[in-house]
Every structure is written in structure tokens, then in C-alpha cells.
Amino acid sequence: MLLRRLILIAAGVIFLLILTGCTACKSVSGQCPQVKWRVHIGTPRDTRVDAPVAVAKGMVFVGASERRADGSKWGKEVHYLQGLRSADGGFVWHCEVAGYTISRPVVQNDVVYFASGRGRLYASKAFDGQVKWAVPIWDNTSAPVLDGSEVYLASNQQIQSPGPGSVIALNSATGIDKWQARPRFPIAHTPAVSDHLVFVADGDGLLALERETGREHWRFALKYPTTTPAVLSRDLVYVADSISLYSLEQSTGRERWRFTPERDSASIEALLIRNNTAFIVLNYRPPEGRRSGTLIALDLAQVRELWRIQVPHAIDDEPTWDDGLIYLSAEDYLYAVNVTQGKLVWRYRGRGYLLAPVVADDVLYLGDWNGDLTALILPR
């Protein structure tokens, strides 16, 4: 088993070396994504895109932060959401908000919902950015989750009073609280919502709350803090700590199985589930030297590893699935991997630290910490 793994890793490294070069993209087939447009968000200085974008209604919604000169030594930090035309990246509107680090936006019924890291949850009109409502929240807030007439989010602190964490349910039309749950441990991840339950990964394990009331339905404790949000598939819920992936029954929290991959000293840091396959991100972060990332494909029916691929950069965000490919943002690089064989198809070098890509209508949208938003036409 160890020999086989070393051979696979060596083959992957050789393959990556073949792709190494000075151009923005290297491809096995010769087909690379083409830049449709690229825009810089905000002013030319000290701007960064904060989170993956949302694409809907012919628009791209992007949260950003920038530092503006105000006569002080460090300047004033400003945070905002922008609406751009998806066709050409043209500016449509700008909504400045309180707090820092805009969350990933979510769009429903011509309204875009987003949270600031310290300040508020906002609902703005998608076409002009006009704020419909805003409610106060505390630090370290997750991205909102919309389901029907309700919006859910989690915070590391409770609303209006210091505490370990909150899970909040609100009316999506008005922003009025439906309930607020207060788990015993800090919450670092976006909730997952089923017909009857809300699942939240916190510092102790996985918590299932009744959707109507917010009351605790069950709790599953993990040995180590969770490193991924809860992910739902059929009647099961999946969550990982740094060591293992767990499969639990949604209704009872009973453990079906756990999978602990061969990982050396790497830790599980992200999870995606599609078509009865789990895609598990492992990252190796040594105190000194180069970091690296590994993507593992796991057959959920047989709990069997299908393949793994290693890249010479840490994979710091959740993978993105589209049309038979998995896209990985790994530091300054974007990797496209075939989902059936785990083979690298192409590699694209960005202009800065890349966030998770979003794909819509054969176009991939990619923000970075240099403040650029790039639209790439995908090869088909």
C-alpha cells in the first residue's frame, strides 16, 4: 500500500513538473481557459476580494476590502459589496457596509444576502444594491444559507451578548428573528439545512437543531475540532475533523462509518460531495518549507479510496465541481482535475492568492487577494 502510494505521488510530481512553465496556463490537451474579462475591484491600491463570488441574474456579486488614505499612518479600511455585469465585468452598483471581510453572497428572488465579519447581515436588491434590511450580528459570521422563506447563519459570538456562538434563523423577507440557538462551543462553519433540521459543526462536534424551534435534536462529539462544514447527501450528513471523515444518520446522529485516510502529518481541511463521491482536501503545513495539498476521491457506497492527486501548494478552499471536472484553488494556482481518474487536465496561474472559483454558463469566475476578479471561458 505504501509503495503504491509513493509511486502515485511520484507520478503526480513528475506530471506537475512537465506542466511547469512561465505562461499563465499549461494543459495536457493543449486547451486552456481564455480570459473573457478581468477587472480590478475598487481603487488601485491595497484592495482584496474577500470571498468567492455569487453569479445570478446576469450579475456577479463580489465582496471586497480596501485601504484608503485618510491622513493617518495606515489609512482607513473600507468594506463593500459590488454588483458587476457578468457579460463584461462592467460596474453596476456599490454597497458600502460596516465591519470587515464580506462573506460569500447568496442570491434568491432578486435579493442578494451577505454578512460582514463584524456588523450586520444584509439583504440588498440585486439590480441596484439598495439595502432592503440589515440586522446586527457579532464577529466571525458564516456565509448565509437560504432555504425557502428563511435564512440561516452562524456566528462565533452571540447576538447582543458575549458568548461561545450562535445559530440564527431569520425571515428572509424582513430580517426578523425566528429563533437563536446558543451552542456550548464556538462555531466556525456555515450551517447545512434539511427539511426538518439545521446542522452546525462547532468546536466539539456536530450539532443538529430542530428547524422550527432551534432546539437541540442531537449532538455527535468528535475527538478533535471540526475542520469542515456539515455536508448533506440523501439521508446522511458528513463532517470531518483533522483526522477522519464521519458519516452519520441525519435523523438520529448515529454513526454509519468513519474513514481515516493515509495522510502522514497532513490534516483534512475541506470537503465536497457529488454523485455519491466525497472529495477530501488534505493539507500539509510544515513550520518551514513548502506547503502541499492532496485531493482524495472516496466512493461513499463502498467507503473506498478511488484516487488521490497531490499539488505543490496548499488547497485553502472548498473544491468546485462542474461538468466532470474538479477545480482547486491552491495559493496562486487554479487546477482542473478529471473527476473519474484524478488526472490533472490543466493548471492556470493567477495574479495573486486565489479564492474558490464559481462556474456559471461555461465561465469560471475567480477572485484574488490582489483585488482582481477574472472571468475565464472554460475549454469544452
C-alpha positions as CSV (number, residue, x, y, z in Angstrom):
1,M,0.0,0.0,0.0
2,L,2.8,2.4,0.9
3,L,4.8,1.6,-2.2
4,R,1.7,2.1,-4.4
5,R,1.1,5.4,-2.8
6,L,4.7,6.6,-3.3
7,I,4.5,5.6,-6.9
8,L,1.3,7.6,-7.4
9,I,2.7,10.6,-5.7
10,A,5.9,10.4,-7.7
11,A,3.9,10.2,-10.9
12,G,1.9,13.2,-9.9
13,V,5.0,15.2,-9.1
14,I,6.6,14.3,-12.5
15,F,3.3,15.3,-14.2
16,L,3.3,18.7,-12.4
17,L,7.0,19.3,-13.4
18,I,6.0,18.7,-17.0
19,L,3.4,21.4,-16.7
20,T,5.8,23.9,-15.1
21,G,6.5,27.0,-17.1
22,C,6.2,30.7,-17.4
23,T,2.9,31.1,-19.2
24,A,-0.4,31.5,-17.3
25,C,-1.8,28.1,-18.3
26,K,-0.4,24.7,-19.0
27,S,-2.6,21.9,-20.4
28,V,-2.3,18.2,-21.2
29,S,-4.6,18.6,-24.3
30,G,-3.4,22.0,-25.3
31,Q,-6.7,23.5,-24.4
32,C,-6.7,26.2,-21.8
33,P,-9.3,28.6,-20.3
34,Q,-9.3,32.0,-22.0
35,V,-9.7,35.3,-20.2
36,K,-13.1,36.8,-21.1
37,W,-12.5,39.9,-18.9
38,R,-10.6,41.0,-15.9
39,V,-11.5,43.9,-13.6
40,H,-9.8,45.4,-10.5
41,I,-12.2,45.9,-7.7
42,G,-12.1,49.4,-6.0
43,T,-9.1,51.7,-6.2
44,P,-5.7,50.5,-7.5
45,R,-4.1,50.3,-4.0
46,D,-4.5,47.8,-1.2
47,T,-7.6,46.0,-2.4
48,R,-8.5,42.4,-1.9
49,V,-11.5,40.2,-2.8
50,D,-12.8,38.8,0.5
51,A,-14.8,35.7,-0.6
52,P,-15.9,33.6,-3.5
53,V,-18.4,35.5,-5.7
54,A,-22.1,34.7,-6.5
55,V,-23.4,34.7,-10.1
56,A,-27.1,35.2,-10.9
57,K,-29.5,37.4,-12.9
58,G,-26.7,38.4,-15.4
59,M,-24.7,39.8,-12.5
60,V,-21.6,38.9,-10.5
61,F,-21.6,39.9,-6.8
62,V,-18.3,40.3,-5.1
63,G,-17.3,41.4,-1.6
64,A,-14.1,43.3,-1.2
65,S,-12.0,45.4,1.2
66,E,-9.6,48.2,0.5
67,R,-7.5,50.7,2.5
68,R,-8.0,54.3,1.6
69,A,-5.7,57.2,2.5
70,D,-7.2,59.4,5.2
71,G,-4.2,61.2,6.6
72,S,-3.3,58.6,9.2
73,K,-0.4,56.2,9.0
74,W,-2.3,53.1,7.9
75,G,-5.3,54.7,6.2
76,K,-9.0,53.8,6.6
77,E,-10.2,50.3,5.8
78,V,-13.4,50.2,3.8
79,H,-15.6,47.1,3.0
80,Y,-18.3,46.8,0.4
81,L,-20.2,44.5,-2.0
82,Q,-20.2,45.3,-5.7
83,G,-22.5,44.3,-8.5
84,L,-21.0,43.8,-11.9
85,R,-22.3,42.7,-15.3
86,S,-21.4,39.1,-15.9
87,A,-21.1,39.7,-19.7
88,D,-18.2,42.2,-19.5
89,G,-17.4,42.9,-15.8
90,G,-18.9,46.4,-16.1
91,F,-19.7,48.2,-12.9
92,V,-23.4,48.4,-11.8
93,W,-23.5,49.3,-8.1
94,H,-21.5,49.6,-4.9
95,C,-22.8,49.0,-1.4
96,E,-20.5,50.0,1.5
97,V,-21.1,48.2,4.8
98,A,-19.9,48.2,8.4
99,G,-17.4,45.6,9.7
100,Y,-14.8,43.7,7.9
101,T,-14.4,40.7,5.5
102,I,-17.6,40.4,3.5
103,S,-18.9,36.8,3.4
104,R,-19.8,34.8,0.3
105,P,-23.0,36.3,-1.1
106,V,-26.1,34.3,-1.8
107,V,-28.9,35.3,-4.3
108,Q,-32.6,34.4,-4.1
109,N,-35.6,36.1,-5.7
110,D,-33.7,39.2,-6.9
111,V,-32.2,39.8,-3.5
112,V,-28.5,39.3,-2.5
113,Y,-27.8,38.3,1.1
114,F,-24.3,38.8,2.6
115,A,-22.7,39.3,6.0
116,S,-19.9,41.4,7.3
117,G,-17.5,39.9,9.7
118,R,-18.3,42.5,12.3
119,G,-21.5,44.3,12.0
120,R,-24.6,43.1,10.1
121,L,-26.4,40.7,7.9
122,Y,-27.6,42.5,4.8
123,A,-30.4,41.9,2.2
124,S,-29.9,44.1,-0.9
125,K,-31.7,44.4,-4.2
126,A,-29.7,42.5,-6.7
127,F,-30.1,45.1,-9.6
128,D,-29.3,48.3,-7.8
129,G,-27.7,47.3,-4.4
130,Q,-30.3,49.2,-2.4
131,V,-30.5,47.7,1.2
132,K,-33.8,46.2,2.0
133,W,-32.9,45.4,5.6
134,A,-29.9,44.8,7.8
135,V,-29.7,43.2,11.2
136,P,-26.9,43.4,13.8
137,I,-24.6,40.4,14.3
138,W,-21.3,39.7,16.0
139,D,-17.8,38.6,14.9
140,N,-16.8,35.8,12.6
141,T,-20.1,35.2,10.9
142,S,-20.6,32.5,8.4
143,A,-22.0,33.0,4.9
144,P,-25.8,32.9,5.0
145,V,-27.8,29.9,3.8
146,L,-31.2,30.3,2.2
147,D,-33.9,27.8,2.3
148,G,-37.4,28.8,1.3
149,S,-38.6,31.8,3.3
150,E,-35.8,31.5,5.8
151,V,-32.1,32.5,6.1
152,Y,-29.7,30.8,8.4
153,L,-26.2,31.7,9.6
154,A,-23.8,31.0,12.4
155,S,-21.6,33.3,14.5
156,N,-18.7,32.8,16.8
157,Q,-20.4,35.1,19.3
158,Q,-24.0,35.6,20.4
159,I,-26.1,38.5,19.3
160,Q,-26.0,41.3,21.8
161,S,-24.1,39.4,24.5
162,P,-20.7,37.8,24.5
163,G,-20.7,34.0,24.3
164,P,-19.3,31.0,22.6
165,G,-21.6,31.0,19.5
166,S,-25.0,31.5,17.9
167,V,-27.0,29.9,15.2
168,I,-29.7,32.3,13.9
169,A,-32.8,31.7,11.8
170,L,-34.5,34.8,10.2
171,N,-37.3,35.6,7.9
172,S,-35.6,36.2,4.5
173,A,-38.2,38.9,3.5
174,T,-38.0,41.0,6.7
175,G,-34.8,40.0,8.6
176,I,-36.9,39.4,11.7
177,D,-35.5,36.7,14.1
178,K,-37.3,33.4,14.1
179,W,-35.0,31.8,16.7
180,Q,-31.5,31.9,18.0
181,A,-29.7,28.8,19.4
182,R,-26.6,29.1,21.6
183,P,-24.3,26.0,21.4
184,R,-21.7,25.5,24.1
185,F,-18.8,25.8,21.7
186,P,-17.5,28.3,19.1
187,I,-18.9,27.9,15.6
188,A,-16.6,28.2,12.6
189,H,-18.7,26.9,9.7
190,T,-21.8,27.6,7.6
191,P,-24.9,25.6,8.6
192,A,-26.5,23.0,6.4
193,V,-30.3,22.8,6.2
194,S,-32.6,19.8,5.6
195,D,-36.4,19.6,5.6
196,H,-36.6,19.4,9.4
197,L,-33.1,20.0,10.8
198,V,-30.2,22.5,10.8
199,F,-26.7,21.0,11.1
200,V,-23.8,23.0,12.5
201,A,-20.2,21.9,13.1
202,D,-18.8,23.5,16.2
203,G,-15.7,23.1,18.3
204,D,-17.0,20.0,19.9
205,G,-18.5,18.1,17.0
206,L,-21.7,18.2,15.0
207,L,-25.0,19.6,16.3
208,A,-28.5,19.0,14.8
209,L,-31.1,21.6,15.7
210,E,-34.9,21.4,15.0
211,R,-35.6,23.7,12.1
212,E,-38.8,25.1,13.5
213,T,-37.6,25.9,17.1
214,G,-33.8,25.8,17.1
215,R,-33.9,23.3,20.0
216,E,-31.1,20.7,20.1
217,H,-32.2,17.4,18.4
218,W,-28.9,15.5,18.8
219,R,-25.2,16.1,19.2
220,F,-22.3,14.0,18.0
221,A,-19.0,14.6,19.7
222,L,-15.6,14.4,17.8
223,K,-12.2,13.8,19.3
224,Y,-10.8,16.8,17.5
225,P,-12.5,20.1,16.4
226,T,-14.3,20.0,13.2
227,T,-12.5,21.3,10.1
228,T,-15.3,21.2,7.6
229,P,-19.0,22.3,7.5
230,A,-21.7,19.7,7.6
231,V,-22.5,18.3,4.1
232,L,-25.8,16.6,3.4
233,S,-26.4,13.8,0.9
234,R,-29.6,11.8,0.8
235,D,-30.4,10.8,4.4
236,L,-26.9,11.2,5.7
237,V,-24.7,14.0,7.0
238,Y,-21.0,14.2,6.6
239,V,-18.4,16.1,8.7
240,A,-14.7,15.9,9.2
241,D,-12.1,16.7,11.9
242,S,-8.4,16.9,11.0
243,I,-8.1,13.1,11.1
244,S,-11.2,11.4,9.8
245,L,-14.4,11.8,7.7
246,Y,-17.6,10.8,9.5
247,S,-20.9,9.6,8.0
248,L,-23.9,10.0,10.3
249,E,-27.7,9.4,10.0
250,Q,-29.4,12.8,9.7
251,S,-32.4,11.8,11.9
252,T,-30.5,10.3,14.8
253,G,-26.9,11.2,14.6
254,R,-25.9,7.5,14.7
255,E,-22.5,6.9,13.1
256,R,-22.6,4.8,10.0
257,W,-18.8,4.7,9.4
258,R,-15.7,6.8,9.6
259,F,-12.8,7.0,7.1
260,T,-9.3,7.9,8.1
261,P,-7.1,8.4,5.1
262,E,-3.4,7.8,4.9
263,R,-2.2,11.3,5.5
264,D,1.3,11.4,7.0
265,S,1.1,14.6,9.1
266,A,-1.4,16.4,6.8
267,S,-4.9,17.4,8.1
268,I,-8.3,17.3,6.5
269,E,-9.4,20.9,5.7
270,A,-12.2,20.9,3.2
271,L,-14.9,18.5,1.8
272,L,-17.2,18.4,-1.2
273,I,-19.7,15.6,-2.0
274,R,-21.2,15.0,-5.5
275,N,-22.6,11.9,-7.2
276,N,-22.0,9.6,-4.2
277,T,-18.3,10.6,-4.1
278,A,-16.6,12.6,-1.4
279,F,-13.7,14.8,-2.4
280,I,-11.5,15.4,0.6
281,V,-8.8,18.0,0.8
282,L,-5.7,17.3,2.9
283,N,-3.1,20.0,3.5
284,Y,0.5,19.6,4.8
285,R,1.7,22.7,6.5
286,P,5.2,22.3,7.8
287,P,6.7,25.0,10.2
288,E,9.2,25.7,7.5
289,G,9.4,24.9,3.8
290,R,6.8,24.4,1.1
291,R,3.2,23.5,1.8
292,S,1.4,21.0,-0.3
293,G,-2.2,19.8,-0.8
294,T,-3.8,16.5,-1.7
295,L,-7.3,15.8,-3.1
296,I,-8.8,12.3,-2.3
297,A,-11.8,10.9,-4.1
298,L,-13.8,8.5,-1.8
299,D,-16.6,6.2,-3.0
300,L,-19.3,6.7,-0.3
301,A,-21.1,3.4,-1.1
302,Q,-18.1,1.2,-0.6
303,V,-16.1,3.7,1.7
304,R,-13.1,3.1,-0.7
305,E,-10.5,5.5,-1.9
306,L,-10.7,5.8,-5.7
307,W,-7.7,8.1,-6.4
308,R,-5.7,10.9,-5.0
309,I,-3.7,13.7,-6.5
310,Q,-1.1,15.9,-4.9
311,V,-0.3,19.5,-5.8
312,P,2.7,21.6,-4.6
313,H,0.5,24.2,-2.9
314,A,-1.9,24.2,0.0
315,I,-5.6,23.9,-1.1
316,D,-7.2,26.6,1.1
317,D,-10.8,26.5,-0.1
318,E,-13.5,24.0,-0.9
319,P,-13.3,22.4,-4.3
320,T,-15.7,23.3,-7.1
321,W,-17.4,20.7,-9.3
322,D,-18.6,21.4,-12.9
323,D,-19.1,19.1,-15.9
324,G,-16.8,16.3,-14.9
325,L,-14.0,18.4,-13.5
326,I,-13.0,19.5,-10.0
327,Y,-11.4,22.9,-9.7
328,L,-9.0,23.6,-6.9
329,S,-7.7,27.0,-5.8
330,A,-4.3,26.4,-4.3
331,E,-2.4,29.6,-3.4
332,D,-1.8,31.4,-6.7
333,Y,-2.8,28.5,-8.9
334,L,-6.1,27.0,-10.2
335,Y,-6.1,23.3,-11.0
336,A,-8.6,21.4,-13.1
337,V,-8.8,17.7,-12.3
338,N,-10.7,14.9,-14.0
339,V,-13.2,13.5,-11.5
340,T,-13.2,9.9,-12.8
341,Q,-9.4,9.3,-12.9
342,G,-8.0,12.1,-10.7
343,K,-5.8,13.3,-13.6
344,L,-4.7,16.9,-13.9
345,V,-6.2,18.4,-17.1
346,W,-4.8,22.0,-16.9
347,R,-3.2,24.4,-14.5
348,Y,-3.8,28.2,-14.5
349,R,-1.6,30.7,-12.7
350,G,-3.4,33.7,-11.3
351,R,-2.2,37.1,-10.3
352,G,-2.4,36.6,-6.5
353,Y,-3.8,34.3,-3.8
354,L,-6.9,32.8,-5.3
355,L,-10.3,32.2,-3.7
356,A,-12.6,29.3,-4.6
357,P,-13.9,29.6,-8.2
358,V,-17.5,29.8,-9.2
359,V,-18.7,28.3,-12.5
360,A,-21.8,29.5,-14.4
361,D,-22.7,29.0,-18.1
362,D,-19.2,27.7,-19.0
363,V,-17.5,30.7,-17.5
364,L,-15.3,30.4,-14.3
365,Y,-15.2,33.5,-12.0
366,L,-12.1,33.8,-9.9
367,G,-11.3,36.5,-7.3
368,D,-7.9,37.1,-5.6
369,W,-6.3,38.9,-2.8
370,N,-4.8,41.4,-5.2
371,G,-8.2,42.8,-5.8
372,D,-8.7,41.3,-9.3
373,L,-11.8,39.4,-10.5
374,T,-11.2,37.3,-13.6
375,A,-13.8,35.6,-15.8
376,L,-12.4,32.6,-17.7
377,I,-14.1,30.9,-20.6
378,L,-13.7,27.2,-20.0
379,P,-12.5,24.8,-22.7
380,R,-15.1,22.2,-23.7
